Amino acid sequence: MKTKGFTIIELLVGVVVICVVLAIAFPMHAMRVKKKEQVSVRSQLQCIFESERAYRSLHGTYTDDVTKLAQWKNRTRKYHFSIRHADSKGFVAEANGDLNNDKVYDDRWTIDQNGTLANVK
């Protein structure tokens, strides 16, 4: 008598196919999330640039305190923002990112008084 159902080999082949698809999909998803975070951090650095320009027009100098920047608010948990250098002539703001959640900053971006945005390796 013939019964309907799957053999153990067919089930194993199905599981292997699903595992291969997941092994390909997860790294691609992680890369997409990383790119999304980088777009967000570039946008926030641009906002810091605009806020620094507004601060300088009011006070005659750039500030090294991000809390004094009225138009900027940190909107990401994976990046830490700071202003490395600021005086009356210029500033350098940076964002250090921990994209792998391993407590090691593995992505760093900077912007200066000219609006030059750079990914520092």
C-alpha positions in Angstrom: 0.0 0.0 0.0 1.3 3.4 -1.0 1.0 6.2 1.6 1.3 9.9 0.9 4.0 11.9 2.7 7.6 12.9 2.6 10.6 10.6 3.0 13.3 11.6 5.4 15.6 12.3 2.4 13.1 14.8 1.0 12.8 16.5 4.3 16.5 16.8 4.7 16.9 18.2 1.2 14.2 20.8 2.0 16.0 21.8 5.2 19.3 22.1 3.4 17.8 24.3 0.7 16.2 26.6 3.3 19.5 26.8 5.2 21.4 27.8 2.0 18.9 30.5 1.2 19.1 31.9 4.8 22.9 31.8 4.7 22.8 34.0 1.6 20.0 36.3 2.8 21.3 37.2 6.3 24.6 38.8 5.2 22.8 40.8 2.5 20.3 42.1 5.1 23.1 43.0 7.5 24.8 45.0 4.7 21.6 46.8 3.9 21.1 47.7 7.5 24.7 49.0 7.7 24.2 51.2 4.6 21.0 52.6 6.1 22.8 53.5 9.3 25.6 55.2 7.2 23.0 57.3 5.4 21.5 58.4 8.7 24.9 59.3 10.2 25.9 61.3 7.1 22.6 63.2 7.4 23.2 63.9 11.1 26.7 65.1 10.4 25.3 67.5 7.8 22.9 68.8 10.4 25.8 69.3 12.8 27.6 71.3 10.1 24.5 73.5 9.6 24.1 73.9 13.4 27.8 74.9 13.8 27.5 77.5 11.1 24.4 78.9 12.8 26.3 78.9 16.2 29.2 80.7 14.7 27.0 83.4 13.1 25.6 84.1 16.6 28.8 83.7 18.8 31.7 84.4 16.4 33.2 80.9 17.0 32.4 77.3 16.6 31.6 75.2 19.6 33.0 71.9 20.8 29.9 71.0 22.8 27.2 69.2 20.8 24.7 70.0 23.5 24.9 73.7 22.5 23.8 72.9 18.9 20.2 73.8 18.9 19.2 72.2 15.6 20.9 68.8 16.2 19.7 65.8 18.1 21.3 62.3 18.1 18.9 60.0 16.3 20.9 56.8 16.2 22.0 54.4 18.9 24.9 52.8 17.0 27.0 56.0 16.6 28.6 58.3 19.1 29.0 61.9 18.0 31.6 64.4 19.2 33.3 67.5 18.1 37.0 66.8 18.1 38.2 70.3 17.5 36.5 73.7 17.4 37.7 77.3 17.4 37.0 80.6 15.6 38.5 79.3 12.4 37.1 75.8 12.1 35.8 72.6 13.6 35.9 68.8 13.0 33.0 66.7 14.1 33.1 63.0 14.1 30.8 60.0 14.4 32.1 56.7 15.7 29.9 53.7 14.9 29.7 50.3 16.5 27.8 48.5 13.7 28.5 45.0 14.9 27.4 45.6 18.5 30.8 44.3 19.7 31.8 47.5 21.6 34.5 48.3 19.0 34.0 51.4 16.8 34.4 50.0 13.3 33.0 52.9 11.3 34.1 56.5 11.6 32.9 59.6 9.7 34.1 63.2 10.0 32.8 66.6 8.7 34.7 69.9 8.9 33.8 73.6 8.6 33.9 73.4 4.8 31.3 70.6 4.8 33.8 68.0 3.7 32.4 64.6 4.7 34.8 61.7 5.0 34.7 58.1 6.0 37.9 57.6 8.0 39.2 54.0 7.9 
